[in-house]
């Protein structure tokens, strides 16, 4: 009998492409609605750290932050990771700049002999 992985339902909210005011209220409202509605993951896919901070803050204020995994993505680069480590985020979706980073073309020449 072949192995069949368990079926898991992971409702995800991707509050992207919504208009919001400068405080990100629509984005945060969408995230809260998703969390209150049973989403297990709220994915802030805007690439704007301010949006992540706004969503995390509103989720905390409404007692919903512990109910969801908070994910962030959207053009994340290597230089962003130090900042993101200090924020209230559970998962970071790394972007092309990290995944497709140029390789270091390097070679080594190993020679025999005794070393002092």
The 8 nearest C-alpha neighbors of each residue, nearest first, counted from 0:
[[1, 2, 3, 4, 5, 6, 7, 8],
 [2, 0, 3, 4, 5, 6, 7, 8],
 [3, 1, 4, 0, 5, 6, 7, 8],
 [2, 4, 1, 5, 6, 0, 7, 8],
 [5, 3, 6, 2, 7, 1, 8, 0],
 [6, 4, 7, 3, 2, 8, 9, 1],
 [7, 5, 4, 8, 3, 9, 2, 10],
 [8, 6, 5, 9, 4, 10, 39, 3],
 [7, 9, 10, 6, 39, 11, 38, 5],
 [10, 8, 11, 39, 7, 38, 40, 37],
 [9, 11, 38, 39, 8, 12, 40, 37],
 [12, 10, 40, 38, 41, 9, 13, 39],
 [11, 13, 41, 33, 14, 42, 40, 38],
 [12, 14, 42, 15, 43, 11, 41, 44],
 [15, 13, 26, 12, 43, 29, 30, 17],
 [16, 14, 17, 13, 44, 45, 43, 26],
 [15, 17, 18, 14, 45, 13, 26, 44],
 [18, 16, 15, 19, 14, 26, 25, 29],
 [17, 19, 16, 25, 20, 26, 23, 15],
 [20, 18, 25, 23, 24, 17, 26, 21],
 [19, 21, 23, 22, 24, 18, 25, 26],
 [20, 22, 23, 19, 24, 50, 25, 49],
 [21, 23, 20, 24, 53, 19, 50, 25],
 [22, 24, 19, 20, 26, 21, 25, 50],
 [25, 23, 27, 26, 22, 28, 19, 20],
 [26, 24, 19, 28, 27, 23, 29, 18],
 [25, 27, 29, 23, 24, 28, 14, 30],
 [28, 26, 54, 30, 24, 29, 25, 31],
 [29, 27, 25, 31, 30, 26, 24, 32],
 [30, 28, 32, 26, 27, 31, 25, 33],
 [29, 31, 27, 33, 28, 32, 34, 41],
 [32, 30, 34, 28, 33, 29, 35, 58],
 [31, 33, 29, 35, 30, 34, 36, 28],
 [32, 34, 36, 30, 38, 31, 35, 12],
 [35, 33, 38, 31, 36, 37, 32, 30],
 [34, 36, 32, 33, 37, 31, 63, 38],
 [37, 35, 33, 34, 32, 38, 31, 39],
 [36, 38, 34, 35, 39, 33, 10, 66],
 [39, 37, 10, 34, 33, 11, 40, 36],
 [38, 40, 67, 10, 9, 68, 37, 11],
 [41, 39, 68, 11, 67, 38, 69, 42],
 [40, 42, 12, 69, 11, 70, 30, 68],
 [41, 43, 70, 13, 71, 44, 12, 69],
 [44, 42, 71, 45, 70, 14, 13, 51],
 [45, 43, 72, 73, 71, 42, 46, 15],
 [44, 46, 73, 47, 43, 15, 72, 50],
 [47, 45, 73, 72, 74, 44, 48, 75],
 [46, 48, 45, 49, 50, 51, 73, 44],
 [49, 47, 51, 50, 52, 46, 83, 45],
 [48, 50, 52, 47, 51, 53, 23, 54],
 [51, 49, 53, 48, 47, 52, 54, 23],
 [52, 50, 48, 54, 49, 53, 55, 43],
 [51, 53, 49, 55, 50, 54, 56, 48],
 [54, 52, 50, 56, 51, 55, 49, 57],
 [53, 55, 27, 51, 57, 56, 52, 58],
 [56, 54, 58, 52, 53, 57, 51, 59],
 [57, 55, 59, 53, 54, 58, 52, 60],
 [56, 58, 60, 54, 59, 55, 61, 53],
 [57, 59, 64, 63, 55, 61, 56, 60],
 [60, 58, 64, 62, 56, 57, 61, 63],
 [59, 61, 57, 58, 62, 56, 63, 64],
 [60, 62, 58, 59, 63, 57, 64, 31],
 [63, 61, 59, 60, 64, 58, 65, 66],
 [62, 64, 58, 66, 61, 65, 59, 34],
 [63, 65, 58, 59, 66, 67, 62, 55],
 [66, 64, 63, 67, 62, 68, 59, 58],
 [65, 67, 63, 64, 34, 39, 68, 62],
 [68, 66, 39, 40, 65, 64, 69, 34],
 [67, 69, 40, 89, 39, 41, 70, 66],
 [68, 70, 41, 89, 88, 40, 42, 67],
 [69, 71, 90, 42, 91, 89, 88, 43],
 [72, 70, 43, 91, 42, 44, 92, 90],
 [73, 71, 44, 92, 46, 91, 75, 43],
 [72, 74, 46, 44, 45, 75, 94, 71],
 [73, 75, 94, 46, 76, 72, 95, 93],
 [76, 74, 94, 93, 73, 72, 79, 46],
 [77, 75, 79, 78, 96, 97, 74, 94],
 [76, 78, 79, 80, 97, 75, 96, 81],
 [77, 79, 76, 80, 81, 82, 75, 83],
 [80, 78, 76, 77, 82, 81, 83, 75],
 [79, 81, 83, 82, 78, 77, 84, 76],
 [82, 80, 84, 83, 79, 78, 85, 77],
 [83, 81, 80, 84, 79, 85, 86, 78],
 [82, 84, 80, 86, 85, 81, 79, 88],
 [85, 83, 81, 82, 86, 80, 88, 87],
 [84, 86, 83, 82, 87, 81, 88, 80],
 [87, 85, 83, 84, 88, 82, 52, 51],
 [86, 88, 55, 89, 85, 52, 69, 83],
 [89, 87, 69, 86, 90, 70, 71, 91],
 [90, 88, 69, 70, 68, 87, 91, 71],
 [91, 89, 70, 88, 71, 69, 92, 68],
 [92, 90, 71, 70, 72, 93, 89, 88],
 [93, 91, 72, 71, 94, 90, 75, 70],
 [94, 92, 75, 91, 97, 72, 76, 95],
 [95, 93, 75, 74, 96, 97, 98, 76],
 [94, 96, 98, 99, 97, 93, 100, 74],
 [97, 95, 94, 100, 76, 99, 98, 77],
 [98, 96, 100, 95, 99, 94, 77, 76],
 [97, 99, 95, 100, 96, 94, 93, 101],
 [100, 98, 95, 97, 96, 101, 94, 102],
 [101, 99, 97, 96, 98, 102, 95, 103],
 [102, 100, 99, 103, 96, 97, 104, 98],
 [101, 103, 104, 100, 99, 105, 98, 97],
 [102, 104, 105, 101, 100, 106, 99, 107],
 [105, 103, 102, 106, 101, 107, 100, 108],
 [106, 104, 103, 107, 102, 108, 101, 109],
 [105, 107, 108, 104, 103, 109, 102, 110],
 [108, 106, 109, 105, 110, 104, 103, 111],
 [107, 109, 110, 106, 111, 105, 112, 104],
 [108, 110, 107, 111, 112, 106, 113, 114],
 [111, 109, 108, 112, 107, 113, 114, 106],
 [112, 110, 109, 113, 114, 108, 115, 107],
 [111, 113, 114, 110, 115, 109, 108, 107],
 [112, 114, 115, 111, 110, 109, 108, 107],
 [113, 115, 112, 111, 110, 109, 108, 107],
 [114, 113, 112, 111, 110, 109, 108, 107]]
